[in-house]
């Protein structure tokens, strides 16, 4: 490889590093692909303002890491970046700051002579001499004048435990044996046309042995592959005990090669949480030193901790001592862990009366509910300013992390050793909060207990869970664990209708909007929807969304949403759809034409949707939530 080259090979947005190409994933560059390295390789040395302050999210991350058996963290950090990397490409200090990556797959193929060799075989050279065009970085092969491009060989091995490895080209060509001519022979990869993997032939240059890649494909091909070595290339390590899973051939860049495990939380005004234990847990980094009345008074006297004046000093000091004792393992609760509830505090603030004081991160304003909509909504509020923090806590391969069946995917750690931080990002935006009438929802839920359509959804959820039950699990199995409830289906369907109408009528793309559904549980039922902008650019903060909550826009949007829900170009197939046995999909009268939105917008992957519960699609009008006056 060439020694005189610039280190920067591309750029990615912070949100891209959270949801599309985070740690352990492959990023396709114009001329080759790279793998994002683990946290040990990241460096924030010499940087400032990289810590994202969101105590609730930090607490939720620690709860989740505790469930995985990982160490606790005390910081959420944005990706390392230094001003000047774009404007001053010859600034060596700025060029040396960024997200660390390594070429992967590390087997390259010459596009001219089809030579196949690892990147460290001295057959290829890296060319990256222009600091203003890092996207032009490439590997070349000096086999003819002009030095043709060398591209990544596109085959890899993965397993369900999250391991990723190079395809064993040399052993595969020689049927598990060594080459008889030389220990590290060069190979050739010949693509016979098209993108079909079965048209690729591998040939040993030294001994002439040949084999087609189709011999490694499918169930029969797995027998021709070696056992998984337990490799985590983002960590530069192998599992000490090895891996007992079957390796699977996968094309580099396949959509199921990497799935993120993320958490997100809205930044809420400090001091609105009435539970001292939760407050101390959320802000432990700040409050762990409040162990006496003197320290409490000193903290409360500063602007940053003025919210402490709302609490009793002795009670807070006692809560700090209790939490410290629990962390040290001196209480039974130290061994207990449960996922943090991020939505309940948000519901409390969004529906509170009086509303919280405005802050730089959160501003809420009440809007009169139009007379025609008072039968459906109890409150309509403009969230004129909000901040959402997001954290990456791990990832999976082959199987996506599924809240309905969490046992089907194996989480992969972001670091080899314990770190005190995880990657995070934040976006600022605006939104509309809607609260459906409690009495309306309660009456509808009572009717749903006898609804055959809702029973079909319950049965489908049980089949969904049963069909995805891992054979590795032992002990009792509850097929209804994680059932979101009837209330969630109605709120979620209404949210999608409004998002689609907003994107059609008002210029927002549906991918730029997000949703948070506040359905609560049986003990604490809630009935809220938050639709908000969830993009890090100017489209999220221009005020266009909150203005739609005002009269006459909001009534028009709601009426149009319900009118559009009454018909679908896929009817009657869509209108009659219910997940009957043996089907286990988790939606009813919903499809890409009428109710589905982009995967980045929906919080449940377009599941738990059915427009028959919002508008009448047949004779069963008693299962509709919407008041008669709003039904189309």
C-alpha angles and dihedrals in degrees: 000000000000117000097205104070140113117256098221113092103168148331137254134185119246092246089051089058090053104046110015112025112012132144111327095017131112121245115202110222121189094264107019141357131253135199121226110239128227129269094270088069096050117096131192094176112147093010129116135196094031097122115097110210112215113133096187092054092045089054092049091050091052091049091052094045089050089056088052091048093246129139121268124258132215101192140055110205132194120224113284111263135156127200110249099046090105103030099037107035092172092058097112093195092056093042090056093058121084147080110317117237137171130204111267134208086037094201111093133195125209110232091214108042098017092233111168118203140138118269092248094055093093090238094109134048129206116234115197106137102137113076092194094059108044089157088070092065109128147158118243135191120220095218097118139004112297093033101247122231122271116210133193116273101243104221126097139162123239137171136199092257089068099258121147126193144165117268108258096238099167098047090041094055091048094046093247096315132102125261111268093216105048139356098238106028125183117243137204126222113204119192109202095200141298126030097287112128090212089066093065119100124192119208132185110229093205103050102013096237113157136195135169119234090231087079087073096049130098130002092311092049093056088071089062093054126086121246116275110273094209093243125172104186093184088062097035090232146109128220109265092221093042122229130282095198126107115254115236127206112239134173113241110256096029111154094238095053093091134020121178125229106212141167127200135189138179117241105246128195112272118249098031094103108094094193109090093196091056092045092053092046093049095046099031094131089058100037104038091097095052094104101134141035091252092057091044092053092047092052095044090053093064123083093236092058100034089118088073089075088074091065135069108256097219093047091051093048089051091050090052091051092048093050092047090051091050092051090051090054097248095125131057091242090067091083095045122088133174132171112274117252104237098168103054095064089047091051090049092054097040093050097035124125119234094034119236121265114267118263135180089263103038134032123167128187130182120234125195113254110240111251092241091056101045090098090062107030129047095186138016116189136178115226094203094179131020140157123209120198120200129193133193111218102169144317143234136216131221093358120058118228104263123196088202093054109017093167096067096074129057114221118229120212123240095221139035093221131034114284128188095223145044130206116270142168136193136211131193124214148124137260153177122249119203127189117197116215111271094217092050092051094044092053092047092049090053090054091048091063087074097036115118090201093056090045088056089057091050092049091047091053091053090050090047091055094042094049091052097045110129118236087222092068120095131185130041119347123203110199091196096053108128096020102157095209137239093283091059093054092054095046093044093050091048090050092054092048091054094044092052092048093047091051092049099044105031108037100251113131111231089235090063092058129076135192137215116191117205104197098142118195139274093283096044109024116190131179110202140131127193117194111186143160110263106183128105097226134080094279089075099057109037096101096244095122100049091050089063090068090068128090128298096013099060097052091048092050094049093048092048091048092053092043091052090048091059092069138032129185087233092060135153088030093049096041092051096045117121127157098252123176125312092022115094103185114129105228136073126191094008135106142151090280099055115015116005120102133186117298090242090058102046117074093206105041095258093303129133095037130138126152093197087080092059104039131020112261095173141347097314099091094152092076094060118107097198116093115253093249091063098042112109 
